[in-house]
């Protein structure tokens, strides 16, 4: 039961649900893409992502200086949760707006996103 509480708590935030929704559509996203998509500080995005990874909802991998996140599809118990969330979020105004925003973000190379975030003070590292 504690595992269930940890999982549900990890997605019980608007921005974390937005991350989950984005990763239901896009297999993998870089931390800088998620930060840009959410329009939050890097530290804020990192906190959300860390909570989701700790709960086992997301997995991550490092490639060079970039960290990529994806849904943890290795846990079959999460599939019904992902399907349930997708069914309730996918057609909403927020989801449609988010997908348009994310499409624009994905057109910008990670290096450029990271540089823009450092210059604007939204990146937690320099």
Order of alpha helices (4+ residues) and beta strands (2+ residues): alpha-alpha-beta-alpha-alpha-beta-beta-alpha-alpha-alpha
